[in-house]
Amino acid sequence: MADALVSIVLERLTSVVEQQIHEQVSLVLGVESEIQSLKNTLRSVRDVLEDAERRQVKEKSVQGWLERLKDMAYEMEDVLDEWSIAILQFQMEAVENASTSKKKVSSCIPSPCLCLKQVASRRDIALKVKSIKQQLDVIASQRSQFNFLSSRNHLLGKTCQLTESGPHIISIVGTGGMGKTTLAQLAYNHPEVKAHFDERIWVCVSDPFDPSRIFREIVEILQGESPSVHSLEALQQKIQTCIAGKKFLIVLDDVWTENHQLWGQLKSTLNCGGVGSRILVTTRKESVVEMMRTTYMHSLGKLSEDKSRALFYQIAFYGKNREKMEDFQEIGEKIADKCKGLPLAIKTLGNLMRSKHNREEWENVLCSEVWQLDEFERDISPALLLNISSLHLLFLFIICFMFFSNQEKVEELKEIGENIADKCKGLPLAIKTLGNLMSSKHNREEWENVLCSEVWQLDEFERDISPALLLSYHDLPPAIQRCFSFCAVFPKDSVIVRAELIKLWMAQSYLKSDGNDDGNIIRCKMHDIVHDFAQFLTQNECFIVEVDNQKKGSMDLFFQKIRHATLVVRESTPNFASTCNMKNLHTLLAKKAFDSRVLEALGNLTCLRALDLSRNRLIEELPKEVGKLIHLRYLNLSLCYSLRELPETICDLYNLQTLNIQGCIIRKLPQAMGKLINLRHLENYNTRLKGLPKGIGRLSSLQTLDVFIVSSHGNDECQIGDLRNLNNLRGRLSIQGLDEVKDAGEAEKAELKNKVHLQRLELKFGGEEGTKGVAEALQPHPNLKSLDIFNYGDREWPNWMMGSSLAQLKILHLRFCIRCPCLPPLGQLPVLEELGILNMHGVQYIGSEFLGSSSTVFPKLKELRISNMKELKQWEIKEKEERSIMPCLNDLTMLACPKLEGLPDHVLQRTPLQKLYIKYSPIRNDTIERILRGWAQNISYP
């Protein structure tokens, strides 16, 4: 944990200094020597942290030294944050002051107040930097009494050793079509390989072996552009500069040359890479392998007769019935045997035979003269083969050798590996964890260090699993270590929402970017053993705290040490935050924790990065002192049902990234919200907001904005054009108050077409006529997945609903569009899966206009809901020619259509309907029962 903290502080220190230089703000002067000295001392301390963290398990004195170092690192992190904020604040105030000065007098002299603030801030930060430097010097000087082993010296020794011998070479040998390239591609693209190497390069060498071309391709891959140099020597120097000290993987595909001199030119160029670099070669010739002095060679053998036939059947018989399969089986066996166990030949012939449907065609292939060609094996075109289990096993085998060295090394490490495996005591998770860890260890010393590690002697570990976890934890990069250990702040068995966890990590500066929040994982839980392990790592930093008034006296000192806390407060402590000293907290998760109306002591939590006060139903307001929480990046106030307003001072939180006010009764946001230039997520669904401050439109980093309200209250609140610059919006957006948009020209300013990341869009009109032009100008980007239209008041639909502008739309709901007499041709939407038509009182008839002109109508529609259609009298499908209509429909709901007497026979008889729900409609008794007799066993209805 200390290693993680120190590494990130070093990154932040460099970043802030660069920020000051880049922005040309000389805010902190006179500390240049201290800054450089700080960096040097932190680097030297970091070099011994690997040994220190390993020894703290058994040595309490080392543990104490690490605790002091962590406290100093946290303090340094706070100062760097203040420095960064001060630079930003100074810039913004200077801009505001210049703007004010221009309005009053044409002068560029800054105000005396601003100058005084600058001097005071500069002096304060400089003093803190010097104080921390003195503390760090003391801590660093104490290293000598522990005789720590420096990882830097150890690494340098290994690097020198590698430089002499060069990267290991792995060769895959086999005849053409055997799957050499496929196997290499599987290894090259595997996530573990991507993470393991700093650089990955793929070059198709082929014949002849042209060093100049090969070098140019390598440089182009490394630099991302064609090289500007042309001589062989200059290209070699470029490559050496790019890979110097870096761990790289280069794949040389299809090598034929046996020329020692040509190979030597390439090999010598690659010798300057970092520890663990690998060259993976595919070739048909064992003589090439011998010339290269390969570290490890793997020969790909042919498939057995049974596997060849099984693979051929899998491809060739796909889609054929049992009778055909039996008829062609004997011929198929003979064709498969002719492929001589070559996977690509089998795949090629299998795909060919899939299109042959009679015996004569199969016999023609079997008796073809092609089989008499001597060069058949070599003339097969290379292809990818991804579904052969034997290749997958070989792939795992090759991965192992990419991470180890040679076959002799595997034999050398076998005995140590058996002893390590025995320590796992048969526990699969421990074995898997350590197996993954050891794949990154390359020499006997590293393996012996794991075997003899002090962690195996720990008494605290339950079920003998955590030693393996601790060894793997120490092998993680510092930033990932912090992300994992932070999760100890969540109570056991908690459901952790993925999106919120990422925001909390961002608030702690553990991640540089939250990227796209895509993926299948929405929420997760930590295994009890893993949670215990995370708490072990953060035993003095992360806590789930349950307190009351009786414990108050002993809690003050306790809270001075911890950094991340989940608070569980009993009813007897109405305002615990005002009674305990929590000034060093970086995270406070206090859901349902306070019964107080006002959090009086909020301003004392000056180091907070993340504050979760959600579900505290009695909180009516936040104190203005919240503006003192200058480090705050995450503020969750959701479901604080009594919270009526936010103080203006919240706009002084320049670092704020997430503000969640969902479910609050807030009617108005502070006017200066535009100052929150780092705000990424404004979650404002289900509030009582009537508008948004004008400055929201300047927050170009905004990614989440649940609701955008077009205001009718003049220039102080957002109009539709203020959406123009919010092109990073993603997820869901609801635009309300569209009745306030007067014309199409105004609506076009929103530029919804440029919101490429939006997935879900709601357009809420006011029911007024004459809004088609506005709707036309609000055409969304084709990437949109879900669309809801509310209260659209015109009689005609916008044209973008008629064509291919919604090619990716999966969900569509039309609600309360009461003047529209007909439905748009929604049957043309190619991927629509869910359709809801509700409260469309102007629609009396649904016919062919609903289907559109596509050859397949509603090709992906699974769920259709028609509800509260008071005037709908008839729904029919009249087709002059046969078309496929709703071929995937399995769920139909007809609710409250009092005048509708029947449903189309096509829908009831020719769709794979599984669920039919009809209520408050006269259809049920006189139409449905007759049609359902034949298939009632497959459908349920009330």
MARVOPA-257386 format. One record per residue (C-alpha): x, y, z. Coordinates in pm, whole numbers, plus 50000, padded with zeros to 5 digits. Layout:
XYZ...
//
This chain:
500005000050000502885023950079504435016149740501145025149573500855057949763504435068949700504215060449329501045080649283502425110049484505445110349251503115111148950501035139349102504175159349192505425158148834501945165848700501395196748916504805211448833504095206148463500655222048511502225253148660504725255748374502125248748103499605273848236502345299848288501255305448648504145311748889502045304849195504595286349408508115300749384511305294349575510715257349626512365243749312515235228049504512825212749758510695198049479513665181849306514995169249638511535155449723511445136249396514895121549449514135111449808510765096149714512405075749437515105062949669512505053849932510365036449673513295014249576513204997249918509424994749959509144960449800511404946150069509814967450343506264956350267507374920250261509104923850600506364943350776504444910750811506884898951080508654930951195506564956451384509274982951359509154981050980505384982950994505625014751202508085030150956505715022750669502795038150863504745070650906505635070350539501985065450440500855093950664503435116450500502325105050153498695113250230499745147450358501815153350046498865143249830496685169250004499275196649950499675187949582495905189149546495845223649709498595235049474496695222849167493455238849289495235271649363496595272949006493105267148868491485291849107494075318549031493455314748658489685317048691489815347048922492295364248691489925359048397486955371848596488955401648723490155410348372486585408448243485335431348522488225455648474487505458848101483915467748173484865495048422488225508448300490485498248015493195485248245495185453148281496325459748639495105431148864493105439749173494985443549506492725416849657493735391749391497435399449441497165394749818495375361349769498105350249531500915359149773499165342750071498425310749878501955309149738503515313250081501195287750246501895260449992505645267349990505775263650369503855230650354506205216950086509245225550298507655209950607506915177650420510445177350283511815178350636509515149950747510485128750448514185134350513513735120650866511795090350741514335083950465517225085950708515675058050917516045033350631519615025450725518625008851054516554982850864519114973150596516454971250326517214953949997516944978249705514864964849418516584989449185519994973249214518464938949175516634949648862519704965748709521604933448751518904913748573518704939748296522414937748227522204900148217519424901447959521214927147744524104903047701522014873747584519114891947418515444882847422514334846547427513184831847095510154808947070509564790846742506384774346617507174749446343504774731346112503774725945752501494750145567497924751145694498804735746028497724766546229501054783246312499844818546238496544812046416498354800746728500654830946718497674854346676495904838946973498974845147185499584880047044495994891847110495494875447449494634901447722497354888347955499954892047681498764927447602499114937047967502464919348009504424936947733505124973947686505274970647308503834944447070504944942246706503724919146429505704916046105504974892545816508504883445703507904858445419510434852545142512744869945060513984882445396514324920145338515874937445645515094972445515511384964745471511184946745805512874975445990510555000945828507484981045934508764978446292509425015846312505995023646166504275001946428506285016746715505845053046606502395050746452503555066546127505865059445834509535066045919511165097045773514575080045751515545054445488519025040945552519355007445725521545021746000519125050446074516195026146093518115003946335518855033846558515175043746553514145008946664516735008046942515575042147069511925030847074512454997747254515365006747484514614992347826511074982547725509654947547749508504939147397506974910347206507724908146834506104881746614508024872946297505484854046090506434830245808510244831145822512144812245549515684825845549518624805445679521104833845622523024840245947524114875045839520574887645760519214873046083522104887946281521224923146163517724919946305518704901146621521394926246723518954954946674516504938846919519064931347192518514964147378514974956247497513944952447858513784922048082511254896247967511244905847598510324877747357510624869946985507924846246857508684830546517506534809446287508294788846021507914757045817511614748045838513464733546136516724745545980515504781346038514964772846404518504759446435519994790146263518174813446507519374793946813515804791946939515244790747314512164768747279510684751346976507194736946947506264715246650502634714846544501554679646454498714668646232495254661446369494414625146432491994607346199489144609346453489684646446520489994653946150486694636946076484964653046375486054687846264485014681245906481554668846013481054699046239481534722745943480294703045640477104689245798475994721945951472294727545877471814693245717469234668445840470044634245983469134616045661471594636645456474304632245716473984594345704473954594545323477154615445301479034601045599481134575145412482154599845139482814626345404485194603445590487214597745273487354635145196488444642845552491154616245535492524631945217493224664045413496004644845593495264660445933495824696445817493354718846006493114745645739492544720245463489774704445669488134737945735488384748445370486874715845245484234716045519483024750545414483024739345050480984708045122478434727445329477184742244999476964708044825473514692444863473544660244659475644628744641476974635644290478554668544402480244651344699481594623444476482974649144229485014664944509486244631044633487394620744285488864654344187492304654744021493394681144272494254653744523497054641944297499034674544328502334669844515502424705544638498924705144781499994709745138502074740545066499584757244835496774760745090496114797145171496754806945534493564809845742492504814446101491284783946290489774793346622487694763746738490094734546772490514724647135493984710747078495164744646950493754761647257495754738147476498854744947272498154782147298498164780247676501384760447654503014786947434501824814747669503594796647950506844795947755506484832447656506484840748024509174815448121512384808647935513414775247791512554738747840515544733048065514394762148282511004745748325512714714048445514874734848677511854752048836509674721048855510704710549207510224745849348506854747749174505754715449337506684729049680504764761449614501744741449497501884720449814501624752250023498264759349862496924728550045494644718049761492674750549745491814757549377491624795549414495044796749581496544774249315495084794949032496164827549192499744816049245499894799548904499074832748740501634850148960504454825848883503944829448506505594863748541508624850848734511574842548512514424829048724515114805549011515754833449261512274848349205510654814349250512634807749568511624841949704507964832049669508554797949825510404812850122508204843750164507274853750520503604855150424503274817250458503924821350832501084845850902498614834651167495864858951071495064843550735491914822950720491814789450541495344794150409494164813250104495384848450173499134841550143498534834849775496444866549750499134887249921501854874549690499694883149389498774917049538502434927149564502814918649196500114943549087500904978648958500565005249232497405020949089495624987249074496724979549430495005011049552491845004049353491594969549507492414978749866489935007849860487114982349830487654973850198485535004750275482384986250168480664964550430480794927050381478254912850138477554947549996476324950449641478884973149474477544992449176480214993048905479535028448784479655042649139482855023749220484555038948916483445073749025484825067849375488155055849231488255086849013487575108349320490695094049486492755100149167493375062849136492345064048769493335089948513490155085348310486855067448363486605060747989483445045147851481285028848111480444999547888480494962747972478374934648101479244938848468476714962148633477224953348997479284928749198480074915049543483394906949706483994871649827484294870850208487884858850188488814886149941487084912150160488984900150466492174902850266491384938650156490704948050519493994932250623495804954350372494094986050496493694978350866494605014050968493025031750671489645016950572486925009750827483265002250862482525021451182479575015951414479565041951692477415058351955477795085852216479275062252473482265055452247482875091552158485865097152383487865068852233486915077151875488685110651831492175095851805490805066951600489355089951335492565109751307494255079251153491715064550913491285077250559488235059050425485145050750632481635037650603479665051550895476905032751072475435055851337472845046651597469825067951672471405080051997473935100451796471935125251587474935144851455478005123451496479965143351236480125173251470481445153451766484395134251620487605146351463487445133351107489625159550941491925134350770489155114250606489345111350228486135090850196482995091450410480125068750309477245077150541474055063950386471095065950626473525076850898472215110751010468915121151166469995157351179468435184350963471695203450922475225189250908476875216051117480405201651109480625194550737483205221950688485635203850920486065174450680488615194250480490455164650322487375147350180487495135049822484245115449837481145121350049478035099550028475065113150229472395095150028469135083450190469435107450485465805117850469465835145550730468675166550585467055199050470470145218950371473915217850341475885244350531477735270650331480965256750480480755229050219482735253250000485775246350219485945210350098488245220249813489425184349750485875170849709485285152449383482295130449461479135142449638476115119249656472935134949798470465111849625467195103249800467645130450063463965137250030463955168350249466885185950085465495218149935468545237249810472285237449766474455266149892476145289149639479495279749792479235245349634480325262549313483775268249469484475230849449486525232849129487535196149152483975182649181483415154748929480155138849047477075155849193474095133049251470825149749359468405123249232465205121849436465745155349613463085182649617465545208949499463845235049279466865255449174470605249949139473215276149239473695302148967477495298348940477435261248843479475270448535482555273048759482535235248814484695229548508485685194048610482095181948660481525149548469478315136248620475265157248716472655131648815469415151448847466645126748769463395129348969463945163949121461705194949120464045216048910462295240948684465445250648497469225248348488471735276648539473095291248217476665280448296475775243348260476245247647886479955255447940480685222648121482175204847821483485175948033479945166448136479215129848060476045124548263473085148348262469865129848338467515158848267467995190348060465205215748113464465242347855463595272348068461025299848025462715322648277464935344448061468695346348013469765332548353468705296948273469465272347996467825273647656467905245147405471035259547238473055254547557473255217547469475555226147178478895220847355477875190647564479085165147312480565141747574477125133347711476535095947726474005072047869470585087847916469315123147846465785136147899465015169847737462025186147903460145218147828460385215447449457195236447427459455265947514461445261347189459845285446944461295275046608463465249746427466415273546405466615275246782466295237346813469115231646562471535248746799471305218447030473165197746766471785164646889473315148046582476745153746739475915135647064477485103246941477745087147286474085090947384472315057647425468865067947553466925099547467463605113047595461925142047415459145158047621456915182847440454025203347574451245190247351451055221747137450485221146760453045233946511456045216546666457035194546371459815218346268461265217546619461055179646628462695177646285465665197946410466115174846708467205144946500469485123046717472695105546617472185071446445473955054146737470885059546959469565027547121466405039647300463925067747225460865080147418458635107547274456135123647513453225146747441454185154847082451375178046965451635178746586449675157246341452725147046133455825128646247459345142046180460925127445867463835111446053461365086446200460495074345850463905064145713467185048545820468155075546070467385052446361469305022246233470545011746580467325018346773466244988946991463595004747215460885029847116457975043947315455415068947185453265083747464450435109147475450915120747116447155126247100446835145646772448645120946548446005102446339448385074846228451595057646326454915062146145456295032645939458105017346230458294983146065461344996145876463494999146189465984970546139466934962146500463894974146699463174949046978460694966947206457834989947097455295007747316452355028147180450465044647465447695070547500447595078647129443945089447130444005102746774444715068646619441595050046503443155026046253446445007246227447194994045878449904990945616451315025745694452575010846022454514983145845456515003445595458014990045272460774966845398460874931145273460954919745635458714939745869459824944646229462614918646176463834919146540460704929946734460194908247043457824928547260454854950147151452654969547392449574989047281447855006147573445135031947645444185037047282440645049247344439695055146979441455025646815438825005346630440724983546387444164968246345444664948046029447434935045810446514932445441449314919345228449084914344851452374896244851453914874645118456294893045350457864882045673456114902145946457244902546310459154869546283460544872946639457464885746827456954866347150455204891247383452054911047296450134933147540446794949447450445554970747739442554994447760441594995647392437794996447447436784999747079439154973946932437254942146845439904920746677443564914046615445234905246283445224867946216448824871046103449934882546448448074854646623448814826146386452104833246212454344847546484456214827946755454014843847022454654830647374452814855947589449524873747515448034897847769444664913947698442734934847947439944960647935439294953047568436314935447401438634912847199438934884747445435614866447429434534867947065437794867146868440634853047069439054821047199438374808246847441934813646735443624800847048442094766047044444894751746833447764765647034446454773047382448994749647531451794773547427450284805747556449024819847885446474847547930444314859148223
//
